[in-house]
């Protein structure tokens, strides 16, 4: 039950109806016995700044930011990043962070490639500064020959964007599973799917808001991943 003492966190995006983040984060809050709640808010781009400042003024602890607002969030927040997916409201400040690329922890890539030009792609570009970048408004179609890690940061689910081979790894941001991921698995490539990406970034955001480690296995279970 939400009371006057409950700390609130929002998800800001357009649209947000298909997001699994509310279920995942509310399970995490319950597991850590925190009187916190996570709510999804569909915010049109022209209302984004008003929404963020309103949440901060209303005493929200923070927010997640998803498509299409990540670059706008970076421009509003105290940050040097070009893309922000996590906001922390603290002592009148709007602090901006990116946890989008948290899934890369422990992954070594010598020849990475990134597909996409949106907010998530910008976050992975910051994490992989030597990556080749392919975008429809620039260098396209992608040439992933010789790449060891490929990040699909586009929203494309139905078309196979690139054909991976054994020995390559795909980090596939959209969920559910994309045609690119299905083809990569069939070819013997390693695939880190969008749900794994979601849990990794969500766990990192959870710790930024609460100051305590996230219950990662519970979060995995909430989105249908096995332990």
C-alpha positions as CSV (number, residue, x, y, z in Angstrom):
1,X,0.0,0.0,0.0
2,X,1.3,3.4,-0.9
3,X,1.2,5.9,2.0
4,X,2.5,9.4,2.7
5,X,5.7,7.8,3.8
6,X,6.3,5.8,0.6
7,X,9.3,6.9,-1.5
8,X,8.3,7.0,-5.2
9,X,10.3,6.4,-8.4
10,X,9.0,7.0,-11.9
11,X,9.6,5.6,-15.3
12,X,9.4,8.3,-17.9
13,X,8.9,7.3,-21.5
14,X,6.6,7.4,-24.5
15,X,5.2,4.8,-24.7
16,X,5.8,2.8,-21.4
17,X,2.9,0.4,-21.4
18,X,5.0,-2.6,-22.5
19,X,7.8,-2.0,-20.0
20,X,8.7,-4.7,-17.4
21,X,10.6,-2.3,-15.2
22,X,7.7,-1.5,-12.8
23,X,7.2,-5.2,-11.9
24,X,10.9,-5.8,-11.7
25,X,11.6,-2.8,-9.5
26,X,8.6,-3.2,-7.2
27,X,9.7,-6.9,-6.6
28,X,13.1,-5.6,-5.7
29,X,11.8,-3.0,-3.3
30,X,9.6,-5.6,-1.6
31,X,12.5,-8.1,-1.3
32,X,14.7,-5.4,0.4
33,X,11.7,-4.5,2.7
34,X,11.7,-0.9,1.5
35,X,8.6,1.2,1.6
36,X,9.2,2.3,-2.0
37,X,7.1,2.1,-5.2
38,X,7.9,2.4,-8.9
39,X,5.3,3.8,-11.3
40,X,5.3,4.1,-15.1
41,X,4.4,7.5,-16.6
42,X,3.7,8.0,-20.3
43,X,5.1,11.5,-21.0
44,X,5.1,13.2,-24.4
45,X,8.3,14.9,-25.4
46,X,7.0,18.4,-25.2
47,X,6.0,17.8,-21.5
48,X,9.2,16.0,-20.4
49,X,10.9,18.9,-18.7
50,X,7.8,19.9,-16.9
51,X,7.3,16.3,-15.7
52,X,10.9,15.9,-14.5
53,X,10.8,19.2,-12.5
54,X,7.4,18.2,-11.2
55,X,8.6,14.9,-9.9
56,X,11.6,16.5,-8.2
57,X,9.3,19.1,-6.6
58,X,6.9,16.4,-5.5
59,X,9.5,14.6,-3.5
60,X,10.1,11.6,-5.8
61,X,13.4,9.8,-5.1
62,X,14.3,9.6,-8.8
63,X,13.3,8.2,-12.1
64,X,14.3,6.0,-15.0
65,X,14.2,7.5,-18.4
66,X,13.5,5.6,-21.6
67,X,12.8,6.3,-25.3
68,X,12.6,9.0,-26.5
69,X,13.8,11.1,-23.6
70,X,17.4,10.1,-22.7
71,X,19.1,12.9,-24.5
72,X,16.6,15.5,-23.1
73,X,17.2,14.1,-19.6
74,X,21.0,14.6,-20.0
75,X,20.4,18.3,-20.9
76,X,18.3,18.8,-17.8
77,X,20.4,17.0,-15.3
78,X,23.7,17.6,-13.5
79,X,25.9,15.4,-15.7
80,X,28.5,15.4,-18.4
81,X,26.8,12.5,-20.3
82,X,25.0,12.8,-23.6
83,X,22.4,10.2,-22.6
84,X,20.9,9.6,-19.2
85,X,18.6,6.8,-18.2
86,X,18.6,7.3,-14.4
87,X,17.8,10.4,-12.4
88,X,18.3,10.9,-8.7
89,X,16.6,13.9,-7.0
90,X,18.7,15.0,-4.2
91,X,18.7,18.3,-2.2
92,X,17.1,20.2,-5.0
93,X,19.4,18.8,-7.7
94,X,18.5,16.6,-10.6
95,X,21.5,14.2,-10.9
96,X,21.9,12.3,-14.1
97,X,23.5,8.9,-14.6
98,X,23.5,6.2,-17.2
99,X,23.2,2.5,-16.3
100,X,22.3,1.4,-19.8
101,X,25.7,-0.3,-20.4
102,X,25.9,-2.0,-17.0
103,X,25.5,-5.4,-18.8
104,X,29.0,-4.9,-20.2
105,X,30.6,-5.5,-16.7
106,X,33.0,-8.4,-17.0
107,X,32.8,-8.4,-20.8
108,X,36.1,-7.8,-22.7
109,X,35.8,-6.6,-26.3
110,X,38.7,-5.6,-28.6
111,X,36.7,-4.9,-31.7
112,X,33.2,-3.7,-30.7
113,X,30.5,-2.4,-33.0
114,X,27.3,-0.5,-32.2
115,X,24.1,-0.4,-34.2
116,X,21.9,2.6,-33.6
117,X,22.0,6.4,-32.9
118,X,19.5,6.9,-30.1
119,X,20.0,7.4,-26.4
120,X,20.9,3.8,-25.6
121,X,23.4,3.8,-28.4
122,X,25.0,6.9,-27.0
123,X,25.4,5.2,-23.6
124,X,27.1,2.3,-25.2
125,X,29.3,4.6,-27.2
126,X,30.5,6.2,-24.0
127,X,31.2,2.8,-22.5
128,X,32.9,1.5,-25.7
129,X,34.7,4.6,-27.1
130,X,36.6,2.6,-29.7
131,X,33.6,1.0,-31.2
132,X,32.6,1.3,-34.8
133,X,29.1,2.9,-35.0
134,X,26.5,2.1,-37.7
135,X,23.3,4.2,-38.0
136,X,20.7,4.5,-40.7
137,X,21.4,8.3,-41.0
138,X,25.1,7.6,-41.4
139,X,27.1,4.4,-42.1
140,X,24.6,1.7,-43.2
141,X,24.2,-1.2,-43.7
142,X,26.4,-2.4,-40.9
143,X,29.6,-4.3,-41.6
144,X,30.4,-6.4,-38.5
145,X,33.1,-8.5,-40.2
146,X,35.9,-8.9,-37.6
147,X,33.9,-7.5,-34.7
148,X,33.9,-9.6,-31.5
149,X,31.1,-7.7,-29.8
150,X,28.0,-6.3,-31.5
151,X,25.5,-4.1,-29.6
152,X,22.1,-3.8,-31.2
153,X,20.8,-0.5,-29.8
154,X,18.1,-0.1,-32.4
155,X,14.4,-0.7,-31.9
156,X,14.2,-3.1,-34.9
157,X,12.6,-6.5,-33.9
158,X,11.4,-8.1,-37.1
159,X,14.3,-7.8,-39.6
160,X,17.7,-9.4,-39.3
161,X,20.1,-6.4,-39.2
162,X,23.4,-8.4,-39.2
163,X,24.4,-12.0,-39.5
164,X,26.6,-13.1,-36.7
165,X,28.8,-16.2,-36.7
166,X,30.3,-18.4,-34.0
167,X,32.8,-16.5,-31.9
168,X,30.9,-13.3,-32.0
169,X,28.7,-11.9,-29.1
170,X,25.5,-10.0,-29.6
171,X,24.1,-7.6,-26.9
172,X,20.6,-7.2,-28.1
173,X,18.7,-4.4,-26.3
174,X,15.1,-4.8,-27.4
175,X,12.8,-7.3,-25.8
176,X,11.2,-9.7,-26.5
177,X,13.8,-11.5,-28.6
178,X,14.5,-10.0,-32.0
179,X,15.0,-11.6,-35.4
180,X,18.7,-10.6,-35.2
181,X,19.1,-12.5,-31.9
182,X,17.3,-15.6,-33.2
183,X,19.5,-15.7,-36.3
184,X,22.6,-15.2,-34.2
185,X,21.8,-18.1,-31.8
186,X,21.1,-20.3,-34.8
187,X,24.5,-19.5,-36.2
188,X,26.3,-20.4,-32.9
189,X,27.0,-16.9,-31.7
190,X,26.6,-15.9,-28.1
191,X,23.5,-13.7,-27.3
192,X,22.9,-11.5,-24.3
193,X,19.3,-10.6,-24.7
194,X,17.3,-7.6,-23.8
195,X,16.0,-8.9,-20.5
196,X,19.6,-9.4,-19.3
197,X,20.3,-5.8,-20.3
198,X,17.1,-4.7,-18.5
199,X,18.0,-6.4,-15.3
200,X,21.6,-5.1,-15.3
201,X,20.6,-1.5,-15.8
202,X,17.7,-1.8,-13.4
203,X,19.9,-3.2,-10.6
204,X,22.4,-0.4,-11.1
205,X,19.6,2.2,-11.0
206,X,18.2,0.6,-7.8
207,X,21.5,1.0,-6.0
208,X,21.8,4.6,-7.1
209,X,18.4,5.5,-5.7
210,X,18.5,3.4,-2.5
211,X,22.2,3.2,-1.7
212,X,21.9,-0.6,-1.2
213,X,22.7,-3.6,-3.5
214,X,19.8,-4.8,-5.6
215,X,18.3,-8.3,-5.2
216,X,19.4,-9.3,-8.7
217,X,18.1,-12.9,-8.7
218,X,14.6,-11.7,-7.6
219,X,14.7,-9.1,-10.4
220,X,15.7,-11.8,-12.9
221,X,12.8,-13.9,-11.8
222,X,10.4,-11.0,-12.1
223,X,11.1,-10.7,-15.8
224,X,11.1,-14.4,-16.5
225,X,14.8,-15.2,-16.5
226,X,16.1,-18.3,-14.7
227,X,18.8,-18.1,-12.0
